[in-house]
């Protein structure tokens, strides 16, 4: 199962037929396994990694460090949920260290992201402080180097 | 002036590598998918490259001892102890060379007298017979067959051994066939070597790339450590072909003789590459395993692909080559390779480049991306249909 997951994580376009050959297993078994992994939400979603800059689309991404006061019974989770429900929030992690939540927010421009932080995020009850870092350049995303210049430099034929 | 008369007759008699000839045809073509490459498509893992950069910054730019950096020899000895249970003294029984190619040349030059015969199972790597000739020996090739999955049998060896036979040169997992030798069959070869008192040169450069059980190191077989010159290197398993780092492990007498030639001809292997090789051995196992898993998946794609195309091939168990028979197309290996290249722009290597017994086969390397392999198989399928 782990090998199947690794393959799909790297390339979700692989067909059941291809996967069956690569893993040396019957197609029916692979198809059933993928279905199970999806049903159990082990495979959460099949998604493309897009280089929006190259697509000519302007987008602004910010990483926001958020300090919060944990609440009785629910700890950090209740506030986290209030934050991650916003569609502007792309990722959200609970962190160890100097702050509690790391929020990744995406917007069309600087203003839009700023507005989200000042009007939505920082006003949530329990949020003590926010520090916003705007992302300037993306080099690597989801394990992929975006502008990889390492071409195949091998001779066409060699012994 | 006829300068070619001034060339040594030995060199004149050796034909240029069949691969080289084919390379010249391919070099200028565009849009070619190449399955003709005998090296990994992975770039050397970053931690290894980074350690070389650091080594350069630290000023590792001088000669090393003729034997190579002691730390590297120690790491190699440790690995063989751990992997195969064979003990080598890193000080007297190991020599770092410029790839396995140099190690092979040294081994042959160290042991051969003019006219000494060397048994070589074939198809085999292109330089085996040439190196024997350059060392003044006589190569005696032992043809192996697809029916026996290109494994060599003692019956085949017995048929060709003579009182002049000095050594046996084997390379398993095999380039170009992808064949391996199971342990029990290697034991039979060992008994044959013992019976005829032969030196065994075992080129195990693909030893880490096996897909059905672990590789058997020839010198780990009972009684073989003393008569075996074991050759290995970093090119294939660690994707370090261009670094040119190999090594020989053998008893102190062989290593001393080989070192003598090495010190006068090569002096030492490049230090930058030796530094990187230390890092490869210390921290490279995880990356290597990932590459092996990837090759294994591609191997299955190729076997499945050729089965569907209808070309007979046996399932390779090692290295990263598949060696299908193209006899049913009615073409020779060279015709097949040339026509496939012109008609469908797929490059592979005609089997006869690896010896006469490779005629009727072609070598396809699956050290290429899955997308490339799938596309290449489609093109080969289209091509073969025109002849079947």
Interface residues (C-beta under 8 A of the other chain):
Chain A: X3 X7 X11 X18 X21 X22 X23 X24 X150 X152 X154 X155 X156 X157 X158 X159
Chain B: X17 X19 X22 X23 X26 X27 X32 X34 X36 X37 X38 X39 X41 X43 X125 X126 X127 X175 X293 X297 X298 X300 X301 X304 X347 X349 X353 X370 X374
